[in-house]
């Protein structure tokens, strides 16, 4: 079961909008960290994913295990929220 979802985004990222819409359609709420508005969080996003791209979706399960999904990757995102 999903405990928390955090999405690292930017203002111009089309895939970020797609991930947010997908999660909303599935009934999930999420916290958004917009890296354009909070550039100091870029290091945290990079440390989570090893990537300089967005979206970076961090899914925390009820057992506190974490999964990071980079990009609009439904093959990883769907099982992560199931």
C-alpha positions as CSV (number, residue, x, y, z in Angstrom):
1,X,0.0,0.0,0.0
2,X,1.2,3.5,-0.9
3,X,2.0,5.8,2.1
4,X,3.3,8.8,0.2
5,X,4.1,10.0,-3.3
6,X,6.5,12.9,-4.1
7,X,7.0,14.1,-7.7
8,X,10.0,16.3,-8.6
9,X,8.9,18.5,-11.5
10,X,9.7,21.6,-13.5
11,X,7.3,24.2,-15.0
12,X,7.9,23.2,-18.7
13,X,7.9,19.4,-18.3
14,X,5.2,17.7,-20.3
15,X,5.9,14.3,-18.8
16,X,5.5,15.8,-15.3
17,X,2.0,16.8,-16.2
18,X,1.3,13.4,-17.6
19,X,2.5,11.6,-14.4
20,X,0.5,14.0,-12.2
21,X,-2.7,13.4,-14.3
22,X,-2.2,9.7,-14.3
23,X,-1.9,9.6,-10.5
24,X,-4.9,11.9,-10.1
25,X,-7.0,9.7,-12.4
26,X,-6.0,6.7,-10.3
27,X,-7.1,8.5,-7.1
28,X,-3.7,9.1,-5.6
29,X,-2.6,12.4,-4.0
30,X,1.0,13.5,-4.1
31,X,3.4,16.2,-3.0
32,X,5.0,18.2,-5.7
33,X,8.5,19.6,-5.5
34,X,8.9,22.1,-8.4
35,X,12.6,22.4,-9.1
36,X,12.1,25.7,-10.9
37,X,10.6,27.2,-7.7
38,X,12.9,25.2,-5.3
39,X,16.3,24.9,-7.0
40,X,17.9,23.9,-3.7
41,X,16.1,20.5,-4.0
42,X,17.9,19.6,-7.2
43,X,20.6,17.8,-5.3
44,X,18.0,15.7,-3.4
45,X,16.3,14.8,-6.7
46,X,19.7,13.8,-8.3
47,X,20.7,11.7,-5.2
48,X,17.4,9.8,-5.4
49,X,17.6,9.0,-9.1
50,X,21.1,9.6,-10.4
51,X,19.4,11.5,-13.2
52,X,19.2,15.2,-14.2
53,X,15.8,14.8,-15.8
54,X,12.3,15.1,-14.5
55,X,9.8,13.8,-13.5
56,X,11.3,11.9,-10.6
57,X,8.5,10.1,-8.7
58,X,9.3,8.8,-5.2
59,X,6.8,6.3,-3.9
60,X,7.0,5.4,-0.2
61,X,5.1,2.3,0.8
62,X,3.4,1.6,4.1
63,X,6.4,-0.5,5.1
64,X,8.7,2.5,4.4
65,X,10.3,0.9,1.4
66,X,10.9,3.4,-1.4
67,X,10.8,3.1,-5.2
68,X,12.0,5.8,-7.6
69,X,10.5,6.1,-11.1
70,X,12.2,8.4,-13.6
71,X,10.2,9.8,-16.4
72,X,6.7,8.9,-17.5
73,X,7.3,5.2,-17.2
74,X,4.1,3.3,-16.7
75,X,5.8,0.0,-16.8
76,X,7.5,1.0,-13.5
77,X,4.9,3.4,-12.1
78,X,1.8,1.0,-12.3
79,X,3.4,-1.8,-10.2
80,X,5.0,0.8,-7.8
81,X,1.5,2.1,-6.8
82,X,-0.2,-1.3,-6.8
